[in-house]
Amino acid sequence: MKRFLVVRRDNIGDLLCTTPFISNLRASSPDAEIDVLVNSYNYDAIKNNPDVNHIYVYEKAKHVSGVRAKLLTYVNRIKMMIALKAKHYDYAFLCSPGERTIRLAKQAGVKNMAGFYRSEQEKQELTYSVSLSDCKGKHEAERVNLLLPSVATQASIPPMTLKVEASVENIVLTELQQLGLSKSDEVIGVHVSARKPSNRWTTEKYISLIQALLSEAPQRKVLLFWSPGSASNKTHPGDDEKAKEIVERVNSNALIAHKTSNLQQLIAMTQRVDLYICSDGGAMHVAAGLHKKVLCFFGDSDISQWYPWGVSHRLMTNESKDVSIIEVESVISVFKELYDEEL
């Protein structure tokens, strides 16, 4: 039996864009053992993936505080590497370029590695190599799939795979029902946070958009999403204040605000929407992974690499790469076009 290790140590969206490759790997080797190595931050994006046998999770030392906690992360990583070495993998697929990813695979005892290189030194470390310069203009899902010919015939790229944790979904749906969301309601998800300043739409415009969405459909509900936490939190700034202002000023029972404290809750809530409005980021890829229609704001981001993969979508951007100047009327027009589009 073949044993494969997929290494993806980046963010949520990066890992979700790797799931089409994992699906193709499973289709080409149905009896193989396919394991993935991820970090604790993006783990929920691959949890319960039907194409994966086992998930190895490590915590980055920078994500914990205190000498003892940091020391424990290193101890746990050593234990994990011992377990990985015992598997004797035939091949490791390094979906993130760089020396650190190569080092992880070598520490896991894998000799055959397929990956991307930026220098001749990195290329020499790889059994099967793809130059990053050859990946320009490709979507992240297309880029990662360039590793498939190392062990199988190249194949078309399927949509992303993301599974909802059933127990979490049941809890979230119950909480949403208590907030006034019935099973028959049409739901539009609106996520008002963005990590990059160029991807941030203004509070005033979100308020106007939500009011317009609610006024044109009496049975419609808007489910509000945002990054939890206060804007004053220097370590993990959030948009609690922004969400509170939107709720107070829209002042409608049809706007439902439910804070998500972790990725599983975000996934479960996103599963409930019919169409998702957001900025480029992890939440956008979650919506695409759940096969939702997506209307997305793109500021200073590479659209060709990061647009919502495998789903009906519309992108809103401009030459200035600043989404804050996009008008509400334009968003409503694009929303109606996407809303009426047949799947």
C-alpha positions in Angstrom: 0.0 0.0 0.0 1.3 3.4 -0.9 1.6 6.1 1.8 1.4 9.8 0.9 1.9 12.8 3.2 0.5 16.2 2.2 2.1 19.1 3.9 0.2 22.4 4.1 1.3 24.8 6.9 -0.4 28.0 5.8 -3.7 29.7 6.3 -7.3 28.4 6.1 -7.8 29.4 2.4 -4.5 27.9 1.4 -5.5 24.5 2.9 -9.0 24.6 1.4 -7.4 25.3 -2.0 -5.4 22.1 -1.5 -8.4 19.9 -1.1 -9.0 19.5 -4.9 -5.5 18.1 -5.2 -6.2 15.7 -2.3 -9.4 14.6 -4.1 -7.4 13.9 -7.3 -4.8 12.1 -5.3 -7.4 9.8 -3.7 -9.1 9.2 -7.1 -5.7 8.2 -8.6 -4.8 5.9 -5.7 -8.0 4.8 -4.0 -6.3 2.3 -1.7 -3.4 4.5 -0.6 -3.0 5.9 2.8 -3.2 9.7 2.5 -2.2 11.7 5.6 -1.9 15.5 5.9 0.4 17.6 8.1 -1.2 20.9 9.1 -1.0 23.5 11.9 -3.6 24.0 14.7 -4.8 27.2 13.0 -6.1 25.6 9.8 -6.9 22.1 11.1 -10.7 22.6 11.1 -10.5 23.3 7.3 -9.5 19.6 6.7 -11.2 17.9 9.6 -13.6 15.1 8.5 -12.3 15.3 4.9 -13.4 11.9 3.4 -10.2 11.6 1.3 -7.8 11.8 4.2 -6.8 8.9 6.5 -5.1 10.7 9.2 -4.3 14.4 10.2 -1.2 15.3 12.0 -1.4 18.7 13.7 1.3 20.8 15.2 1.1 24.1 17.0 3.4 27.0 16.0 5.3 28.3 18.9 4.4 31.9 18.0 0.7 31.0 18.6 1.3 30.3 22.3 2.6 32.5 25.1 4.9 31.6 28.0 8.1 29.6 28.1 6.5 26.4 29.3 3.8 26.5 26.6 6.4 27.1 23.9 8.6 24.3 25.2 5.6 22.0 25.1 5.0 22.8 21.5 8.5 21.7 20.6 8.2 18.5 22.7 4.9 17.6 20.9 6.5 18.3 17.5 9.3 15.9 18.3 6.8 13.2 19.2 4.8 13.9 16.0 7.9 13.6 13.9 8.8 10.2 15.5 5.3 9.0 14.6 5.6 10.3 11.0 9.0 8.6 10.6 7.4 5.3 11.6 4.9 5.5 8.7 7.7 5.3 6.0 5.9 7.5 3.5 6.5 6.9 -0.2 6.0 10.5 -1.1 5.5 13.9 0.5 3.7 16.7 -1.3 4.9 20.1 -0.2 2.1 22.4 -1.2 3.8 25.5 0.4 7.1 26.5 -1.1 10.1 27.2 1.1 13.0 25.7 3.1 10.8 25.3 6.3 8.4 23.0 4.5 11.2 21.0 3.0 12.8 20.7 6.5 9.5 19.4 7.9 9.3 16.7 5.3 12.9 15.7 6.0 12.3 15.6 9.7 9.5 13.3 9.0 11.9 11.0 7.3 10.4 11.3 3.8 13.0 10.9 1.0 10.8 11.5 -2.1 9.4 15.0 -2.1 7.3 16.9 -4.7 7.2 20.6 -4.3 7.7 24.1 -5.6 11.1 25.9 -5.7 12.3 29.5 -5.8 16.0 28.7 -5.9 18.3 26.1 -7.3 19.1 25.0 -3.7 15.4 24.3 -3.1 15.1 22.5 -6.4 18.0 20.1 -5.6 16.1 19.0 -2.4 13.1 17.9 -4.4 12.5 14.6 -6.2 9.8 16.3 -8.4 10.0 20.0 -8.7 7.9 22.8 -10.2 9.2 26.4 -10.5 7.1 29.0 -8.8 7.7 31.2 -11.8 5.7 28.7 -13.9 2.7 29.2 -11.6 2.0 32.9 -12.4 -1.6 33.5 -13.4 -2.8 30.2 -12.0 -5.4 29.8 -9.2 -4.0 28.2 -6.0 -6.0 25.1 -6.7 -4.4 24.8 -10.1 -1.0 25.5 -8.8 -1.1 22.7 -6.2 -2.5 20.3 -8.7 0.8 20.7 -10.7 2.2 18.2 -8.2 -0.1 15.4 -9.2 2.0 14.2 -12.2 4.7 13.2 -9.7 2.7 10.1 -8.9 -0.3 10.0 -11.3 -1.8 11.3 -14.6 -2.8 14.9 -14.5 -6.5 15.4 -14.0 -9.2 18.1 -14.1 -9.5 20.0 -10.9 -12.7 19.4 -8.8 -14.3 21.9 -6.4 -13.0 22.2 -2.9 -14.1 19.9 -0.1 -15.2 21.1 3.3 -17.3 19.1 5.8 -19.4 20.5 8.6 -19.0 19.1 12.0 -22.5 17.6 12.7 -22.5 18.3 16.4 -21.5 21.9 16.0 -24.0 22.4 13.2 -26.8 21.2 15.3 -25.9 23.6 18.1 -25.4 26.6 15.8 -28.8 25.9 14.0 -30.5 25.7 17.4 -29.0 29.0 18.5 -29.9 30.7 15.2 -33.5 29.5 15.5 -33.6 31.0 19.0 -32.5 34.3 17.4 -35.5 34.1 14.9 -34.1 32.2 11.9 -36.6 29.6 10.7 -35.8 26.6 8.5 -37.8 28.1 5.6 -36.1 31.5 5.6 -33.9 32.6 2.7 -30.6 33.6 4.2 -27.9 36.0 2.8 -24.6 35.9 4.6 -22.7 39.2 5.0 -19.2 39.1 6.4 -18.0 42.6 7.3 -14.3 41.9 8.3 -11.2 41.9 6.2 -7.6 41.5 7.2 -6.2 43.7 4.5 -7.2 47.4 4.7 -7.7 47.6 0.9 -10.3 44.8 1.2 -12.4 46.7 3.8 -15.8 48.1 2.8 -17.2 50.9 5.0 -19.7 50.5 7.9 -22.0 53.0 6.3 -22.1 51.0 3.0 -22.7 47.7 4.8 -25.7 49.2 6.6 -27.1 50.5 3.3 -26.6 47.2 1.6 -28.3 45.2 4.4 -31.2 47.6 4.5 -31.6 47.2 0.7 -31.3 43.4 0.9 -34.0 43.2 3.5 -36.4 45.7 1.9 -36.7 43.8 -1.4 -37.6 40.4 0.1 -39.9 40.1 3.1 -39.0 36.5 3.8 -35.3 37.1 3.6 -32.9 37.2 6.6 -29.4 38.5 6.7 -26.9 36.6 8.8 -24.1 38.9 10.0 -20.5 37.6 10.2 -17.5 39.3 11.5 -14.1 38.6 13.1 -14.7 38.3 16.8 -12.9 40.6 19.3 -12.4 44.2 19.9 -10.6 46.5 17.4 -8.3 47.5 20.2 -6.9 44.0 20.7 -3.4 44.4 19.3 -2.8 40.6 19.0 -6.0 39.6 17.4 -8.1 42.7 16.4 -11.7 42.1 15.6 -14.8 43.9 14.6 -17.2 43.6 17.6 -17.8 47.3 17.6 -18.5 47.5 13.9 -20.9 44.6 14.1 -22.7 46.2 17.1 -23.1 49.5 15.2 -24.5 47.7 12.1 -27.1 45.8 14.2 -28.2 48.9 16.1 -28.5 51.1 13.0 -30.2 48.6 10.8 -32.6 47.9 13.7 -34.4 44.9 12.2 -35.3 41.5 13.5 -34.4 40.2 10.0 -30.7 40.9 10.7 -29.3 38.1 12.8 -25.9 38.6 14.5 -24.3 35.6 16.0 -20.6 35.8 17.0 -18.5 32.8 15.9 -15.7 32.0 18.4 -13.9 29.3 16.2 -13.7 28.0 12.7 -16.1 25.2 13.2 -18.8 27.6 14.2 -18.0 29.8 11.2 -18.3 26.8 8.9 -21.6 25.7 10.5 -23.1 29.2 10.1 -21.9 29.5 6.6 -23.6 26.2 5.7 -26.9 27.9 6.5 -26.7 30.7 3.9 -27.8 30.7 0.3 -25.5 33.4 -0.9 -22.4 34.9 0.8 -21.1 38.5 0.5 -17.6 39.1 1.9 -14.1 40.3 1.2 -11.2 38.1 0.0 -10.0 36.0 2.9 -10.5 32.7 4.7 -14.2 33.2 5.1 -14.6 33.5 1.4 -12.9 30.2 0.8 -15.1 28.6 3.5 -18.1 29.7 1.6 -16.7 28.3 -1.7 -15.8 25.1 0.1 -19.4 24.7 1.1 -20.4 25.4 -2.6 -22.2 28.7 -1.9 -22.6 31.5 -4.4 -20.1 34.2 -3.5 -20.0 37.9 -4.1 -16.5 39.1 -3.1 -14.6 42.4 -2.7 -11.1 42.3 -3.9 -8.7 45.1 -3.1 -4.9 44.6 -3.3 -5.1 40.8 -3.7 -4.2 38.6 -6.6 -7.6 37.7 -8.1 -6.2 35.1 -10.5 -4.8 33.1 -7.6 -7.5 33.5 -5.0 -10.9 33.9 -6.5 -13.7 31.5 -5.1 -12.8 28.2 -6.7 -15.4 25.9 -8.2 -18.6 28.0 -7.4 -20.8 30.7 -9.0 -19.3 34.0 -8.0 -18.9 37.7 -8.8 -15.9 39.8 -7.9 -16.0 43.5 -7.2 -12.8 45.5 -7.6 -11.4 48.6 -9.2 -8.2 50.1 -10.6 -7.3 51.8 -7.4 -7.4 48.4 -5.5 -9.4 50.0 -2.8 -12.9 48.4 -2.3 -14.1 51.2 0.0 -15.0 53.4 -3.0 -17.3 50.7 -4.5 -20.8 52.1 -4.4 -23.7 50.3 -2.8 -25.8 50.5 -5.9 -23.2 48.6 -7.9 -23.1 45.8 -5.3 -26.9 45.5 -5.3 -26.9 45.2 -9.1 -24.2 42.5 -9.1 -26.0 40.7 -6.2 -29.2 40.5 -8.2 -27.3 39.1 -11.2 -25.6 36.4 -9.1 -28.8 35.7 -7.1 -30.8 35.0 -10.3 -28.1 32.9 -11.9 -28.9 29.2 -12.3 -26.6 26.8 -10.6 
